[in-house]
Amino acid sequence: MNKFIGLLLLSLVLLGSCKTKESIVKKNQVETYKLDNIQLSLPIIKTANFSSLTVEINAQGNAFTTHASMKIVKDSIIQISIQPALGIEMARVDFTKNGFVLIDKMNGRYFTSGYDFLLAKYKILLDYNSLQAILLNNLFLVGAAPEPYDSLMMKFTKSSFPDGVSLKSIPTKVPVPTEFTLNKDLYINYLSISMPLSLMTCRYIDFEKKDEINFPSKYKFSIMDGPRTSEANITIHAVEFNKLVKINTTDLSNYEQVNTFEQIIP
């Protein structure tokens, strides 16, 4: 069970899918990106309730399938509930601006840490804003505070190709190259983040209109760390946007706090 929780947490945090783009970018069409109708195509989501998810995980040869749910209150909390069978919650992960809490409900323990833990243990540089944007199919810069779209988009260059556009982040003092591709309808369908020691990518598949928002029905996530690859496919069966979301709270006084992640996930 401990390995199960660890693989699921890792796969949900280390997002991506490493595949070659189907469309070839046209050369000599890179330009400074200007805000236009792409802003109107991006989903405006304040809350999201993914009440039914199927998660298929293959983490370096360890493969399994489970069920989960996820709630997001934008700029506040991301709550992931792991429910392998019969809707019984076996574990929960709460991500907030300050860090995350992993609760092992089966064994009555919890571990809490800031996002620097992810860099130290898994070699990835992500924070709450980045994780939230990935899950909501939105644009972002790794490590950057939320900004107005017109300010954010000027930090990318744009290249046109037959079925859409490619956006690549402009290098900064702390370069973490980030790239998006948008399809002909200007929905984000691909994301890649090049870390110093790893590559993360994410594909968004099968867009459908849900509560007047065009949103993918599937995510394909993976991380490549040298020759090692971990992957997760998430299928969304039911989701509601911009409606009241009730966040479940856990009285941590009833649980034992452990000092190291390995005490929950060996």
C-alpha positions in Angstrom: 0.0 0.0 0.0 2.8 2.4 0.8 4.4 1.9 -2.7 0.9 2.4 -4.2 0.5 5.8 -2.5 4.0 6.8 -3.5 3.7 5.9 -7.1 0.4 7.8 -7.4 1.7 10.9 -5.6 4.8 10.9 -7.8 2.8 10.4 -11.0 0.3 13.2 -10.2 3.1 15.6 -9.3 5.6 14.7 -12.0 3.5 15.4 -15.0 4.2 14.8 -18.7 4.3 12.6 -21.8 7.3 12.5 -24.1 6.3 12.3 -27.8 7.3 14.0 -31.0 4.9 16.6 -32.3 2.9 15.5 -35.3 3.2 18.9 -37.0 6.4 20.5 -38.2 7.0 24.1 -37.1 7.5 26.5 -40.0 11.0 28.0 -39.9 11.7 31.7 -39.8 8.3 32.5 -38.3 9.3 33.1 -34.7 8.0 36.4 -33.4 7.5 38.3 -30.2 4.2 37.0 -28.8 1.4 39.5 -28.7 -1.9 39.1 -26.8 -4.7 38.4 -29.3 -7.7 36.0 -29.4 -5.8 33.2 -27.6 -6.7 34.8 -24.3 -10.3 34.4 -25.1 -9.8 30.7 -25.9 -8.2 29.9 -22.5 -10.6 28.5 -19.9 -11.6 30.9 -17.1 -11.9 28.5 -14.2 -12.4 29.5 -10.5 -13.4 26.1 -9.2 -13.2 22.5 -10.6 -14.7 19.3 -9.1 -13.3 16.2 -10.9 -15.6 13.8 -9.1 -14.6 10.7 -11.1 -11.1 9.9 -12.4 -9.5 6.7 -13.6 -5.7 6.8 -13.2 -3.4 4.3 -15.0 0.2 4.4 -13.7 3.4 2.9 -15.0 6.3 4.0 -12.8 9.4 2.3 -14.0 7.7 -1.0 -14.5 5.3 -0.9 -11.6 1.9 -0.7 -13.3 -1.6 -0.4 -11.8 -5.0 1.3 -12.2 -7.0 3.1 -9.5 -9.8 5.6 -9.0 -9.5 9.1 -7.6 -11.2 12.5 -7.4 -9.8 16.0 -7.4 -11.1 19.4 -6.3 -9.5 22.7 -7.1 -10.3 26.1 -5.7 -8.2 28.4 -7.8 -5.2 30.1 -6.0 -6.2 28.3 -2.8 -6.1 24.5 -2.7 -5.8 21.4 -4.8 -7.2 18.3 -3.1 -6.6 14.8 -4.5 -8.4 11.9 -3.0 -7.3 8.3 -3.7 -10.1 5.8 -3.8 -9.0 2.4 -5.1 -12.3 0.6 -4.4 -16.0 1.3 -3.4 -15.3 5.0 -3.0 -13.4 4.4 0.2 -10.7 7.1 0.7 -7.4 5.5 1.4 -5.1 8.6 1.0 -5.4 12.3 0.4 -3.0 14.9 -0.8 -3.7 18.6 -0.2 -1.6 21.1 -2.2 -1.6 24.8 -1.0 0.5 27.8 -1.7 2.8 26.9 1.2 3.3 23.2 0.4 1.5 19.9 0.6 0.2 17.4 3.1 0.1 13.7 2.3 -2.3 11.8 4.6 -2.1 8.0 4.8 -5.6 7.2 6.1 -5.0 3.5 6.3 -2.2 3.8 8.7 -3.1 7.0 10.5 -0.1 9.0 9.5 0.7 12.2 7.6 3.7 14.0 6.1 3.9 17.7 5.3 6.5 19.7 3.4 7.2 22.7 1.2 7.8 22.4 -2.6 11.6 22.5 -2.2 11.1 18.8 -1.2 10.2 18.0 -4.8 13.4 19.5 -6.1 15.5 17.7 -3.5 13.9 14.3 -3.9 12.6 14.1 -7.4 14.7 16.8 -9.2 11.7 18.8 -10.3 11.1 22.5 -9.9 7.3 23.0 -9.5 5.2 25.1 -7.2 1.5 25.5 -6.5 1.0 27.9 -9.4 2.6 25.6 -11.9 0.8 22.5 -10.7 -2.6 24.4 -10.7 -2.0 25.6 -14.3 -1.1 22.2 -15.6 -4.2 20.6 -14.1 -6.4 23.4 -15.5 -4.9 23.3 -19.0 -3.5 26.8 -18.8 -0.4 28.8 -19.6 2.3 29.4 -16.9 6.0 30.0 -16.3 7.7 27.8 -13.8 8.4 29.6 -10.6 6.6 32.8 -11.7 3.8 34.4 -9.6 0.4 34.6 -11.3 0.4 37.5 -13.8 -2.2 39.1 -16.2 -2.2 37.1 -19.5 -0.9 40.0 -21.5 2.2 40.3 -19.2 2.7 36.6 -19.1 2.4 36.0 -22.8 5.1 38.6 -23.7 7.6 36.2 -22.1 7.0 33.7 -24.9 7.9 33.6 -28.6 5.4 32.2 -31.0 6.0 30.0 -34.1 3.2 29.0 -36.5 2.7 25.6 -37.9 0.0 24.0 -40.1 -2.4 23.1 -37.3 -1.7 25.7 -34.7 1.1 27.6 -32.9 4.0 26.8 -30.6 4.9 29.0 -27.6 8.4 28.8 -26.1 9.4 30.7 -23.0 12.1 33.4 -23.3 15.1 32.6 -21.2 15.4 34.4 -17.8 17.9 34.6 -15.1 16.8 31.2 -13.8 15.9 29.4 -17.1 13.4 26.6 -17.0 12.5 26.2 -20.6 8.8 25.7 -21.0 7.0 25.0 -24.3 3.3 24.8 -25.3 1.6 23.9 -28.5 -1.9 25.0 -29.2 -4.2 23.4 -31.8 -6.0 25.2 -34.5 -8.8 26.1 -32.1 -6.2 27.6 -29.8 -6.5 25.0 -27.0 -3.4 23.9 -25.3 -2.7 20.3 -26.3 0.9 19.8 -25.3 3.3 21.0 -22.6 7.0 20.3 -21.9 9.2 21.5 -19.1 13.0 20.9 -19.4 14.5 20.6 -15.9 18.3 20.4 -15.4 18.2 16.7 -14.8 14.8 15.6 -16.3 12.2 16.3 -18.9 8.5 16.5 -18.2 5.8 16.7 -20.8 2.0 16.5 -20.8 -0.6 15.9 -23.6 -4.2 16.9 -23.4 -6.5 14.7 -25.4 -10.2 14.6 -26.5 -11.5 18.1 -25.8 -15.2 18.3 -24.9 -17.4 21.1 -23.8 -18.2 20.9 -20.1 -20.1 23.8 -18.4 -19.4 25.9 -21.5 -15.7 25.3 -21.2 -13.7 23.3 -23.7 -11.6 20.9 -21.6 -9.6 17.7 -22.3 -11.1 14.4 -21.3 -7.7 12.8 -20.9 -4.2 13.7 -19.7 -1.1 11.8 -20.6 1.7 12.5 -18.1 5.3 11.3 -17.8 8.7 12.2 -16.6 12.0 11.2 -18.1 15.0 11.1 -15.8 17.8 9.7 -17.9 16.9 6.2 -19.0 14.0 6.0 -16.4 10.5 6.9 -17.4 7.3 7.2 -15.3 3.9 7.7 -16.9 0.3 8.3 -15.9 -2.8 8.4 -18.0 -5.8 10.1 -16.4 -9.3 9.9 -17.8 -11.9 12.4 -16.6 -15.4 10.8 -16.3 -17.2 13.6 -14.5 -16.3 17.2 -13.9 -18.0 20.5 -13.0 -16.6 23.9 -13.3 -17.2 27.2 -11.6 -19.7 25.8 -9.1 -19.6 25.6 -5.3 -16.9 23.1 -4.2 -16.8 21.7 -0.7 -13.3 21.0 0.5 -13.1 18.1 2.9 -11.0 18.8 6.0 -9.1 16.3 8.1 -8.4 16.6 11.8 -4.7 15.9 11.8 -4.7 15.7 15.6 -6.0 12.2 15.1 -3.0 11.3 13.0 0.7 10.8 13.7 3.0 13.2 12.0 6.1 11.6 10.6 9.3 13.5 10.0 10.4 11.9 6.7 8.5 11.0 3.5 10.0 7.6 3.6 8.1 6.8 6.8 5.0 6.8 4.6 6.5 5.9 1.3 9.5 3.6 1.8 
